[in-house]
Amino acid sequence: MNGQFPLGDINPFRYFFGIAVIVGLVFAFISSTNDEPLLPRLVQWQLQSLLPMALMVGVHIGLSFLSSFNLLSAWQKVFVSGAVGASLFSLLRY
């Protein structure tokens, strides 16, 4: 996976999923709900941050096998992977 995301010495799994965990924690703590316990909020926000990240990274890796995808610039690849991953996540919710 390091060939897909040139981040130097940073492990991409730790980078992307670490950010997703941090975002999930932040939203769990700042979400304003009426007397809801922390644990259900924490699980909800972790799922809502980790699942889309997994979908986007998985789509990026899957699309990297297509020659037309490899012709795109890095930003275009990120945009396409993010759009497809977010679309798949929104379909999972309904």
MOPAC internal coordinates of N, CA, C and O (Angstrom, degrees):
PM7 1SCF
backbone

  N    0.0000 0     0.00 0     0.00 0    0    0    0
  C    1.4394 1     0.00 0     0.00 0    1    0    0
  C    1.5225 1   111.32 1     0.00 0    2    1    0
  O    1.2310 1   120.22 1   159.00 1    3    2    1
  N    1.3119 1   117.18 1   -21.00 1    3    2    1
  C    1.4603 1   119.06 1  -179.88 1    5    3    2
  C    1.5139 1   111.99 1   -64.70 1    6    5    3
  O    1.2310 1   119.66 1   154.91 1    7    6    5
  N    1.3327 1   118.26 1   -25.09 1    7    6    5
  C    1.4472 1   120.50 1   176.61 1    9    7    6
  C    1.5177 1   112.33 1   -71.60 1   10    9    7
  O    1.2310 1   120.00 1   153.51 1   11   10    9
  N    1.3176 1   117.61 1   -26.49 1   11   10    9
  C    1.4512 1   122.17 1   179.88 1   13   11   10
  C    1.5232 1   111.73 1   -77.53 1   14   13   11
  O    1.2310 1   120.60 1   141.38 1   15   14   13
  N    1.2915 1   116.46 1   -38.62 1   15   14   13
  C    1.4570 1   122.33 1  -177.53 1   17   15   14
  C    1.5261 1   108.27 1  -122.29 1   18   17   15
  O    1.2310 1   119.31 1   -85.29 1   19   18   17
  N    1.3264 1   118.93 1    94.71 1   19   18   17
  C    1.4662 1   120.78 1  -176.97 1   21   19   18
  C    1.5275 1   111.24 1   -73.74 1   22   21   19
  O    1.2310 1   120.74 1   -92.41 1   23   22   21
  N    1.3098 1   116.20 1    87.59 1   23   22   21
  C    1.4645 1   120.76 1  -177.55 1   25   23   22
  C    1.5214 1   111.99 1  -106.96 1   26   25   23
  O    1.2310 1   120.06 1  -167.09 1   27   26   25
  N    1.3133 1   117.49 1    12.91 1   27   26   25
  C    1.4565 1   119.43 1  -179.34 1   29   27   26
  C    1.5116 1   110.78 1    77.65 1   30   29   27
  O    1.2310 1   120.69 1    51.73 1   31   30   29
  N    1.3237 1   116.28 1  -128.27 1   31   30   29
  C    1.4579 1   120.92 1  -177.03 1   33   31   30
  C    1.5239 1   112.91 1   -85.04 1   34   33   31
  O    1.2310 1   119.85 1   175.92 1   35   34   33
  N    1.3169 1   117.90 1    -4.08 1   35   34   33
  C    1.4590 1   120.90 1  -177.86 1   37   35   34
  C    1.5234 1   109.31 1   -79.97 1   38   37   35
  O    1.2310 1   120.66 1   -48.91 1   39   38   37
  N    1.3144 1   116.34 1   131.09 1   39   38   37
  C    1.4582 1   121.37 1   175.56 1   41   39   38
  C    1.5311 1   108.06 1   -72.62 1   42   41   39
  O    1.2310 1   119.27 1   -58.50 1   43   42   41
  N    1.3440 1   119.00 1   121.50 1   43   42   41
  C    1.4677 1   120.51 1  -177.04 1   45   43   42
  C    1.5273 1   113.69 1   -59.09 1   46   45   43
  O    1.2310 1   120.10 1   144.36 1   47   46   45
  N    1.3458 1   117.41 1   -35.64 1   47   46   45
  C    1.4589 1   118.72 1   178.37 1   49   47   46
  C    1.5237 1   110.32 1   -62.25 1   50   49   47
  O    1.2310 1   120.26 1   134.01 1   51   50   49
  N    1.3159 1   117.10 1   -45.99 1   51   50   49
  C    1.4669 1   120.26 1   178.01 1   53   51   50
  C    1.5229 1   111.19 1   -63.87 1   54   53   51
  O    1.2310 1   120.30 1   140.44 1   55   54   53
  N    1.3165 1   117.03 1   -39.56 1   55   54   53
  C    1.4652 1   121.07 1  -177.66 1   57   55   54
  C    1.5235 1   111.37 1   -64.98 1   58   57   55
  O    1.2310 1   120.06 1   121.39 1   59   58   57
  N    1.3236 1   117.49 1   -58.61 1   59   58   57
  C    1.4578 1   120.83 1  -175.12 1   61   59   58
  C    1.5275 1   112.61 1   -68.12 1   62   61   59
  O    1.2310 1   120.36 1   136.06 1   63   62   61
  N    1.3273 1   116.91 1   -43.94 1   63   62   61
  C    1.4481 1   118.43 1  -177.96 1   65   63   62
  C    1.5275 1   111.67 1   -78.23 1   66   65   63
  O    1.2310 1   120.04 1   153.87 1   67   66   65
  N    1.3220 1   117.52 1   -26.13 1   67   66   65
  C    1.4666 1   120.21 1   172.94 1   69   67   66
  C    1.5158 1   111.36 1   -65.36 1   70   69   67
  O    1.2310 1   120.63 1   136.70 1   71   70   69
  N    1.3211 1   116.41 1   -43.30 1   71   70   69
  C    1.4644 1   120.09 1   176.11 1   73   71   70
  C    1.5200 1   110.70 1   -63.19 1   74   73   71
  O    1.2310 1   120.08 1   139.28 1   75   74   73
  N    1.3313 1   117.45 1   -40.72 1   75   74   73
  C    1.4670 1   120.70 1   179.76 1   77   75   74
  C    1.5278 1   110.89 1   -63.71 1   78   77   75
  O    1.2310 1   120.00 1   140.39 1   79   78   77
  N    1.3180 1   117.60 1   -39.61 1   79   78   77
  C    1.4720 1   120.67 1   178.35 1   81   79   78
  C    1.5238 1   110.21 1   -65.28 1   82   81   79
  O    1.2310 1   120.39 1   135.97 1   83   82   81
  N    1.3224 1   116.85 1   -44.03 1   83   82   81
  C    1.4676 1   120.45 1  -179.98 1   85   83   82
  C    1.5268 1   110.65 1   -63.00 1   86   85   83
  O    1.2310 1   120.40 1   135.57 1   87   86   85
  N    1.3391 1   116.84 1   -44.43 1   87   86   85
  C    1.4712 1   120.38 1   178.31 1   89   87   86
  C    1.5276 1   110.17 1   -61.66 1   90   89   87
  O    1.2310 1   120.21 1   137.64 1   91   90   89
  N    1.3217 1   117.21 1   -42.36 1   91   90   89
  C    1.4620 1   120.66 1   177.97 1   93   91   90
  C    1.5212 1   112.36 1   -61.60 1   94   93   91
  O    1.2310 1   120.62 1   139.22 1   95   94   93
  N    1.3293 1   116.43 1   -40.78 1   95   94   93
  C    1.4637 1   120.08 1   178.04 1   97   95   94
  C    1.5239 1   111.55 1   -65.10 1   98   97   95
  O    1.2310 1   120.86 1   135.85 1   99   98   97
  N    1.3283 1   115.95 1   -44.15 1   99   98   97
  C    1.4664 1   119.75 1  -179.17 1  101   99   98
  C    1.5289 1   110.06 1   -60.97 1  102  101   99
  O    1.2310 1   120.41 1   131.83 1  103  102  101
  N    1.3212 1   116.81 1   -48.17 1  103  102  101
  C    1.4664 1   119.16 1  -178.99 1  105  103  102
  C    1.5226 1   112.18 1   -66.91 1  106  105  103
  O    1.2310 1   119.74 1   146.96 1  107  106  105
  N    1.3260 1   118.11 1   -33.04 1  107  106  105
  C    1.4649 1   120.11 1   177.65 1  109  107  106
  C    1.5278 1   111.05 1   -64.73 1  110  109  107
  O    1.2310 1   120.95 1   142.36 1  111  110  109
  N    1.3210 1   115.80 1   -37.64 1  111  110  109
  C    1.4661 1   118.91 1  -178.33 1  113  111  110
  C    1.5251 1   113.17 1   -80.12 1  114  113  111
  O    1.2310 1   119.96 1   151.34 1  115  114  113
  N    1.3351 1   117.68 1   -28.66 1  115  114  113
  C    1.4611 1   118.02 1  -177.91 1  117  115  114
  C    1.5188 1   113.36 1   -98.11 1  118  117  115
  O    1.2310 1   120.10 1   173.98 1  119  118  117
  N    1.3415 1   117.42 1    -6.02 1  119  118  117
  C    1.4687 1   118.19 1  -179.99 1  121  119  118
  C    1.5257 1   109.07 1   -68.13 1  122  121  119
  O    1.2310 1   121.82 1   -45.20 1  123  122  121
  N    1.2915 1   114.13 1   134.80 1  123  122  121
  C    1.4688 1   118.83 1  -177.64 1  125  123  122
  C    1.5302 1   109.05 1   -99.78 1  126  125  123
  O    1.2310 1   121.43 1   -76.42 1  127  126  125
  N    1.3041 1   114.87 1   103.58 1  127  126  125
  C    1.4634 1   121.17 1   176.69 1  129  127  126
  C    1.5174 1   108.39 1  -124.44 1  130  129  127
  O    1.2310 1   121.26 1   -23.69 1  131  130  129
  N    1.2823 1   115.20 1   156.31 1  131  130  129
  C    1.4657 1   120.56 1  -176.45 1  133  131  130
  C    1.5244 1   110.84 1   -84.91 1  134  133  131
  O    1.2310 1   120.56 1   -78.14 1  135  134  133
  N    1.3085 1   116.53 1   101.86 1  135  134  133
  C    1.4617 1   124.02 1   174.07 1  137  135  134
  C    1.5230 1   114.33 1    55.20 1  138  137  135
  O    1.2310 1   119.96 1  -151.27 1  139  138  137
  N    1.3132 1   117.67 1    28.73 1  139  138  137
  C    1.4616 1   120.08 1   175.16 1  141  139  138
  C    1.5179 1   108.41 1   -83.37 1  142  141  139
  O    1.2310 1   119.96 1   -45.26 1  143  142  141
  N    1.3258 1   117.69 1   134.74 1  143  142  141
  C    1.4697 1   119.66 1   179.47 1  145  143  142
  C    1.5310 1   111.76 1   -62.51 1  146  145  143
  O    1.2310 1   121.18 1   -22.36 1  147  146  145
  N    1.3139 1   115.34 1   157.64 1  147  146  145
  C    1.4607 1   121.13 1  -175.89 1  149  147  146
  C    1.5275 1   112.37 1   -67.21 1  150  149  147
  O    1.2310 1   119.57 1   140.21 1  151  150  149
  N    1.3268 1   118.42 1   -39.79 1  151  150  149
  C    1.4592 1   120.72 1  -174.25 1  153  151  150
  C    1.5330 1   113.29 1   -60.40 1  154  153  151
  O    1.2310 1   118.39 1   132.69 1  155  154  153
  N    1.3341 1   120.67 1   -47.31 1  155  154  153
  C    1.4689 1   118.60 1   177.12 1  157  155  154
  C    1.5306 1   113.19 1   -63.02 1  158  157  155
  O    1.2310 1   120.46 1   142.72 1  159  158  157
  N    1.3328 1   116.72 1   -37.28 1  159  158  157
  C    1.4748 1   119.65 1   176.92 1  161  159  158
  C    1.5160 1   110.61 1   -64.78 1  162  161  159
  O    1.2310 1   120.64 1   138.80 1  163  162  161
  N    1.3343 1   116.39 1   -41.20 1  163  162  161
  C    1.4517 1   121.16 1  -179.69 1  165  163  162
  C    1.5308 1   110.82 1   -62.99 1  166  165  163
  O    1.2310 1   120.27 1   134.93 1  167  166  165
  N    1.3166 1   117.09 1   -45.07 1  167  166  165
  C    1.4705 1   120.93 1   178.76 1  169  167  166
  C    1.5241 1   109.96 1   -63.39 1  170  169  167
  O    1.2310 1   120.36 1   134.85 1  171  170  169
  N    1.3217 1   116.91 1   -45.15 1  171  170  169
  C    1.4626 1   120.80 1  -179.40 1  173  171  170
  C    1.5303 1   111.10 1   -58.87 1  174  173  171
  O    1.2310 1   120.16 1   131.01 1  175  174  173
  N    1.3219 1   117.30 1   -48.99 1  175  174  173
  C    1.4586 1   120.01 1  -176.14 1  177  175  174
  C    1.5219 1   112.16 1   -72.61 1  178  177  175
  O    1.2310 1   119.94 1   149.57 1  179  178  177
  N    1.3197 1   117.72 1   -30.43 1  179  178  177
  C    1.4671 1   119.26 1   175.04 1  181  179  178
  C    1.5272 1   110.36 1   -65.88 1  182  181  179
  O    1.2310 1   120.63 1   137.46 1  183  182  181
  N    1.3265 1   116.40 1   -42.54 1  183  182  181
  C    1.4703 1   119.59 1   176.85 1  185  183  182
  C    1.5234 1   111.26 1   -64.11 1  186  185  183
  O    1.2310 1   120.60 1   140.57 1  187  186  185
  N    1.3271 1   116.46 1   -39.43 1  187  186  185
  C    1.4600 1   119.89 1  -178.05 1  189  187  186
  C    1.5254 1   112.78 1   -75.01 1  190  189  187
  O    1.2310 1   119.62 1   168.90 1  191  190  189
  N    1.2995 1   118.32 1   -11.10 1  191  190  189
  C    1.4674 1   119.55 1   175.35 1  193  191  190
  C    1.5264 1   111.55 1  -106.39 1  194  193  191
  O    1.2310 1   119.72 1   143.56 1  195  194  193
  N    1.3247 1   118.13 1   -36.44 1  195  194  193
  C    1.4600 1   120.25 1  -177.52 1  197  195  194
  C    1.5264 1   113.28 1   -77.74 1  198  197  195
  O    1.2310 1   119.95 1   140.76 1  199  198  197
  N    1.3236 1   117.70 1   -39.24 1  199  198  197
  C    1.4654 1   119.66 1  -179.45 1  201  199  198
  C    1.5281 1   112.93 1   -62.76 1  202  201  199
  O    1.2310 1   119.02 1   132.06 1  203  202  201
  N    1.3349 1   119.47 1   -47.94 1  203  202  201
  C    1.4681 1   117.66 1   177.69 1  205  203  202
  C    1.5271 1   112.46 1   -63.20 1  206  205  203
  O    1.2310 1   120.20 1   142.81 1  207  206  205
  N    1.3173 1   117.22 1   -37.19 1  207  206  205
  C    1.4723 1   119.55 1   179.05 1  209  207  206
  C    1.5225 1   109.91 1   -63.96 1  210  209  207
  O    1.2310 1   120.14 1   137.10 1  211  210  209
  N    1.3248 1   117.33 1   -42.90 1  211  210  209
  C    1.4638 1   120.55 1   178.44 1  213  211  210
  C    1.5263 1   111.04 1   -63.26 1  214  213  211
  O    1.2310 1   120.46 1   139.23 1  215  214  213
  N    1.3159 1   116.73 1   -40.77 1  215  214  213
  C    1.4622 1   119.98 1   178.05 1  217  215  214
  C    1.5253 1   111.58 1   -64.39 1  218  217  215
  O    1.2310 1   120.17 1   135.69 1  219  218  217
  N    1.3127 1   117.27 1   -44.31 1  219  218  217
  C    1.4641 1   120.28 1  -178.65 1  221  219  218
  C    1.5257 1   112.14 1   -65.71 1  222  221  219
  O    1.2310 1   120.32 1   137.40 1  223  222  221
  N    1.3235 1   117.00 1   -42.60 1  223  222  221
  C    1.4634 1   120.19 1   178.34 1  225  223  222
  C    1.5272 1   109.72 1   -67.48 1  226  225  223
  O    1.2310 1   120.26 1   138.37 1  227  226  225
  N    1.3270 1   117.12 1   -41.63 1  227  226  225
  C    1.4613 1   120.49 1   178.22 1  229  227  226
  C    1.5204 1   112.60 1   -63.08 1  230  229  227
  O    1.2310 1   120.45 1   138.23 1  231  230  229
  N    1.3269 1   116.74 1   -41.77 1  231  230  229
  C    1.4687 1   120.63 1   177.17 1  233  231  230
  C    1.5225 1   110.06 1   -63.81 1  234  233  231
  O    1.2310 1   120.21 1   138.53 1  235  234  233
  N    1.3179 1   117.19 1   -41.47 1  235  234  233
  C    1.4649 1   120.55 1   179.81 1  237  235  234
  C    1.5273 1   110.95 1   -61.41 1  238  237  235
  O    1.2310 1   120.84 1   134.77 1  239  238  237
  N    1.3135 1   116.01 1   -45.23 1  239  238  237
  C    1.4638 1   119.71 1   179.17 1  241  239  238
  C    1.5264 1   110.26 1   -66.20 1  242  241  239
  O    1.2310 1   120.29 1   138.30 1  243  242  241
  N    1.3310 1   117.04 1   -41.70 1  243  242  241
  C    1.4586 1   120.22 1   178.86 1  245  243  242
  C    1.5142 1   113.06 1   -63.78 1  246  245  243
  O    1.2310 1   120.41 1   138.09 1  247  246  245
  N    1.3209 1   116.83 1   -41.91 1  247  246  245
  C    1.4642 1   120.39 1  -179.96 1  249  247  246
  C    1.5265 1   112.64 1   -72.43 1  250  249  247
  O    1.2310 1   120.14 1   160.55 1  251  250  249
  N    1.3182 1   117.33 1   -19.45 1  251  250  249
  C    1.4634 1   119.49 1  -178.34 1  253  251  250
  C    1.5229 1   112.30 1   -66.18 1  254  253  251
  O    1.2310 1   120.01 1   166.10 1  255  254  253
  N    1.3248 1   117.59 1   -13.90 1  255  254  253
  C    1.4578 1   120.65 1   177.20 1  257  255  254
  C    1.5294 1   112.05 1   -81.78 1  258  257  255
  O    1.2310 1   119.90 1   170.35 1  259  258  257
  N    1.3334 1   117.79 1    -9.65 1  259  258  257
  C    1.4577 1   121.95 1   178.70 1  261  259  258
  C    1.5234 1   110.02 1   -90.84 1  262  261  259
  O    1.2310 1   120.46 1   -48.33 1  263  262  261
  N    1.3182 1   116.72 1   131.67 1  263  262  261
  C    1.4664 1   119.73 1  -178.25 1  265  263  262
  C    1.5295 1   111.56 1   -66.62 1  266  265  263
  O    1.2310 1   119.81 1   146.33 1  267  266  265
  N    1.3335 1   117.96 1   -33.67 1  267  266  265
  C    1.4693 1   119.71 1   179.50 1  269  267  266
  C    1.5318 1   111.47 1   -67.49 1  270  269  267
  O    1.2310 1   119.88 1   147.58 1  271  270  269
  N    1.3129 1   117.84 1   -32.42 1  271  270  269
  C    1.4627 1   121.56 1   177.71 1  273  271  270
  C    1.5298 1   110.18 1   -68.60 1  274  273  271
  O    1.2310 1   120.62 1   143.09 1  275  274  273
  N    1.3260 1   116.42 1   -36.91 1  275  274  273
  C    1.4609 1   120.59 1  -178.58 1  277  275  274
  C    1.5204 1   112.93 1   -71.71 1  278  277  275
  O    1.2310 1   119.72 1   165.15 1  279  278  277
  N    1.3275 1   118.14 1   -14.85 1  279  278  277
  C    1.4579 1   121.47 1   177.10 1  281  279  278
  C    1.5283 1   112.46 1   -79.73 1  282  281  279
  O    1.2310 1   120.21 1   164.40 1  283  282  281
  N    1.3305 1   117.21 1   -15.60 1  283  282  281
  C    1.4699 1   121.58 1  -178.64 1  285  283  282
  C    1.5234 1   110.66 1   -74.76 1  286  285  283
  O    1.2310 1   121.15 1   -21.07 1  287  286  285
  N    1.3311 1   115.40 1   158.93 1  287  286  285
  C    1.4666 1   119.50 1   174.30 1  289  287  286
  C    1.5279 1   108.83 1   -74.04 1  290  289  287
  O    1.2310 1   120.84 1   -11.82 1  291  290  289
  N    1.3128 1   116.00 1   168.18 1  291  290  289
  C    1.4720 1   120.19 1  -178.24 1  293  291  290
  C    1.5283 1   111.26 1   -59.65 1  294  293  291
  O    1.2310 1   120.06 1   138.69 1  295  294  293
  N    1.3360 1   117.50 1   -41.31 1  295  294  293
  C    1.4660 1   120.20 1  -179.29 1  297  295  294
  C    1.5230 1   111.49 1   -68.06 1  298  297  295
  O    1.2310 1   120.38 1   143.10 1  299  298  297
  N    1.3232 1   116.87 1   -36.90 1  299  298  297
  C    1.4651 1   120.05 1   177.91 1  301  299  298
  C    1.5251 1   110.40 1   -67.06 1  302  301  299
  O    1.2310 1   120.26 1   141.86 1  303  302  301
  N    1.3133 1   117.11 1   -38.14 1  303  302  301
  C    1.4683 1   120.66 1   176.99 1  305  303  302
  C    1.5289 1   110.69 1   -62.81 1  306  305  303
  O    1.2310 1   120.80 1   135.86 1  307  306  305
  N    1.3266 1   116.08 1   -44.14 1  307  306  305
  C    1.4684 1   119.96 1   179.26 1  309  307  306
  C    1.5251 1   110.32 1   -63.98 1  310  309  307
  O    1.2310 1   120.39 1   138.89 1  311  310  309
  N    1.3274 1   116.86 1   -41.11 1  311  310  309
  C    1.4593 1   120.55 1   179.35 1  313  311  310
  C    1.5259 1   111.23 1   -63.16 1  314  313  311
  O    1.2310 1   120.39 1   132.22 1  315  314  313
  N    1.3247 1   116.86 1   -47.78 1  315  314  313
  C    1.4694 1   120.51 1  -178.97 1  317  315  314
  C    1.5261 1   110.39 1   -63.96 1  318  317  315
  O    1.2310 1   120.08 1   134.33 1  319  318  317
  N    1.3247 1   117.45 1   -45.67 1  319  318  317
  C    1.4660 1   121.08 1   179.08 1  321  319  318
  C    1.5204 1   111.09 1   -61.51 1  322  321  319
  O    1.2310 1   120.43 1   137.26 1  323  322  321
  N    1.3268 1   116.78 1   -42.74 1  323  322  321
  C    1.4637 1   120.60 1   179.42 1  325  323  322
  C    1.5136 1   112.42 1   -66.40 1  326  325  323
  O    1.2310 1   120.55 1   138.27 1  327  326  325
  N    1.3319 1   116.55 1   -41.73 1  327  326  325
  C    1.4627 1   119.86 1  -179.45 1  329  327  326
  C    1.5219 1   111.35 1   -66.21 1  330  329  327
  O    1.2310 1   120.29 1   136.05 1  331  330  329
  N    1.3223 1   117.05 1   -43.95 1  331  330  329
  C    1.4675 1   119.95 1   179.57 1  333  331  330
  C    1.5230 1   110.41 1   -68.25 1  334  333  331
  O    1.2310 1   119.84 1   136.16 1  335  334  333
  N    1.3285 1   117.91 1   -43.84 1  335  334  333
  C    1.4615 1   120.85 1   178.78 1  337  335  334
  C    1.5165 1   112.68 1   -62.75 1  338  337  335
  O    1.2310 1   120.33 1   138.28 1  339  338  337
  N    1.3376 1   116.97 1   -41.72 1  339  338  337
  C    1.4679 1   120.54 1   178.79 1  341  339  338
  C    1.5317 1   110.58 1   -67.28 1  342  341  339
  O    1.2310 1   120.52 1   142.82 1  343  342  341
  N    1.3281 1   116.61 1   -37.18 1  343  342  341
  C    1.4634 1   119.77 1   177.80 1  345  343  342
  C    1.5305 1   110.76 1   -65.11 1  346  345  343
  O    1.2310 1   120.75 1   137.15 1  347  346  345
  N    1.3199 1   116.18 1   -42.85 1  347  346  345
  C    1.4672 1   118.98 1   177.44 1  349  347  346
  C    1.5259 1   111.41 1   -63.59 1  350  349  347
  O    1.2310 1   120.19 1   140.46 1  351  350  349
  N    1.3194 1   117.25 1   -39.54 1  351  350  349
  C    1.4573 1   120.19 1   178.43 1  353  351  350
  C    1.5232 1   111.31 1   -65.06 1  354  353  351
  O    1.2310 1   120.30 1   139.49 1  355  354  353
  N    1.3156 1   117.04 1   -40.51 1  355  354  353
  C    1.4692 1   119.10 1   179.81 1  357  355  354
  C    1.5253 1   110.46 1   -67.54 1  358  357  355
  O    1.2310 1   119.74 1   148.44 1  359  358  357
  N    1.3151 1   118.10 1   -31.56 1  359  358  357
  C    1.4664 1   120.45 1   175.65 1  361  359  358
  C    1.5216 1   111.63 1   -69.46 1  362  361  359
  O    1.2310 1   120.29 1   147.02 1  363  362  361
  N    1.3332 1   117.05 1   -32.98 1  363  362  361
  C    1.4626 1   120.92 1   178.90 1  365  363  362
  C    1.5282 1   112.09 1   -66.96 1  366  365  363
  O    1.2310 1   120.46 1   152.70 1  367  366  365
  N    1.2988 1   116.73 1   -27.30 1  367  366  365
  C    1.4625 1   120.40 1  -176.22 1  369  367  366
  C    1.5076 1   112.49 1   -78.06 1  370  369  367
  O    1.2310 1   119.49 1   162.90 1  371  370  369
  N    1.3513 1   118.58 1   -17.10 1  371  370  369
  C    1.4641 1   120.07 1  -176.48 1  373  371  370
  C    1.4794 1   111.95 1  -116.72 1  374  373  371
  O    1.2310 1   120.10 1   180.00 1  375  374  373

